[in-house]
């Protein structure tokens, strides 16, 4: 329903941008079990029931006139290390070759 509503609200040619965690065993391991063991990450911040199935997301967006492109992302190792020792407030994301953990999706609504 959220995807349908987001696509409905887009004007023709409008841009949809999604940044989320994939619904995979690897994502559960890395983004939940491991990441939530870091001292600055609150336990329970990631709800495994809200992870996104990439195939379903792409299919549903296409059904509503938005063709998605997926891009794998991960925290910059350098920024993450500095963040852990509290030297920076933000961590930049970098492109990675897999969408199996974190990913961004972008797509434009079809123009009639």
C-alpha positions as CSV (number, residue, x, y, z in Angstrom):
1,X,0.0,0.0,0.0
2,X,2.8,2.4,0.8
3,X,4.4,1.9,-2.7
4,X,1.0,2.3,-4.4
5,X,0.4,5.6,-2.5
6,X,3.9,7.0,-3.2
7,X,3.5,6.2,-6.9
8,X,0.0,7.7,-7.0
9,X,1.2,10.9,-5.5
10,X,4.0,11.4,-8.1
11,X,3.2,13.7,-11.0
12,X,4.1,12.3,-14.4
13,X,7.9,12.5,-14.7
14,X,8.2,12.8,-10.9
15,X,11.1,11.1,-9.2
16,X,10.7,8.4,-6.5
17,X,13.7,7.8,-4.3
18,X,13.8,4.9,-1.7
19,X,16.7,4.1,0.7
20,X,16.1,0.9,2.7
21,X,17.4,-2.5,3.9
22,X,16.9,-5.6,1.8
23,X,14.8,-8.5,3.0
24,X,17.7,-11.0,2.9
25,X,19.4,-13.3,5.5
26,X,22.6,-11.3,4.8
27,X,20.9,-8.0,5.6
28,X,19.5,-9.4,8.8
29,X,22.9,-10.6,9.9
30,X,24.8,-7.4,8.9
31,X,22.3,-4.6,9.5
32,X,20.6,-6.0,12.5
33,X,22.6,-8.6,14.4
34,X,26.1,-7.0,13.8
35,X,25.3,-3.3,13.5
36,X,23.1,-3.3,16.6
37,X,26.1,-4.5,18.6
38,X,28.0,-1.3,17.9
39,X,28.0,1.0,20.9
40,X,26.3,3.9,19.2
41,X,23.5,2.0,17.6
42,X,20.4,1.4,19.7
43,X,19.3,-2.2,20.0
44,X,16.0,-2.9,18.2
45,X,16.3,0.2,15.9
46,X,15.8,-2.1,12.8
47,X,12.6,-4.0,12.5
48,X,13.1,-7.2,10.5
49,X,9.4,-7.2,9.5
50,X,10.0,-3.9,7.7
51,X,12.9,-5.1,5.4
52,X,12.1,-4.8,1.7
53,X,11.9,-7.6,-0.9
54,X,13.6,-6.0,-3.9
55,X,11.8,-8.1,-6.5
56,X,8.4,-7.2,-5.0
57,X,9.3,-3.5,-4.8
58,X,10.4,-3.3,-8.4
59,X,7.3,-5.2,-9.6
60,X,4.9,-3.1,-7.6
61,X,6.5,0.2,-8.7
62,X,6.3,-0.9,-12.3
63,X,2.7,-1.8,-11.9
64,X,2.1,1.8,-10.8
65,X,4.1,3.3,-13.7
66,X,7.5,3.8,-12.0
67,X,10.5,1.8,-13.4
68,X,13.1,1.5,-10.7
69,X,16.8,1.2,-10.8
70,X,18.5,-0.3,-7.8
71,X,22.0,0.6,-6.4
72,X,23.8,-1.1,-3.6
73,X,25.1,1.1,-0.8
74,X,27.2,0.8,2.3
75,X,28.7,3.1,4.9
76,X,32.1,4.6,4.0
77,X,34.6,2.5,6.0
78,X,36.6,5.6,6.7
79,X,33.6,7.6,7.9
80,X,32.2,4.7,9.9
81,X,35.5,4.3,11.8
82,X,35.6,8.1,12.5
83,X,31.9,8.0,13.6
84,X,32.5,5.1,16.0
85,X,35.2,7.1,17.8
86,X,32.9,10.2,17.7
87,X,35.0,12.3,15.4
88,X,32.2,12.9,12.9
89,X,28.5,13.2,13.2
90,X,27.6,11.7,9.8
91,X,28.6,8.8,7.7
92,X,28.6,9.0,3.9
93,X,27.3,6.1,1.9
94,X,29.3,4.6,-0.9
95,X,28.2,2.5,-3.9
96,X,28.8,-1.2,-3.6
97,X,28.2,-4.0,-6.2
98,X,25.4,-5.7,-4.3
99,X,21.9,-4.7,-3.2
100,X,21.7,-7.6,-0.8
101,X,22.1,-5.5,2.4
102,X,21.4,-1.8,1.9
103,X,20.1,-0.3,-1.3
104,X,18.7,2.8,-3.0
105,X,16.0,2.7,-5.6
106,X,15.2,5.5,-8.0
107,X,12.6,5.8,-10.7
108,X,10.5,8.3,-12.6
109,X,6.7,8.0,-13.1
110,X,5.8,7.4,-16.7
111,X,4.6,10.4,-18.7
112,X,1.3,9.6,-20.4
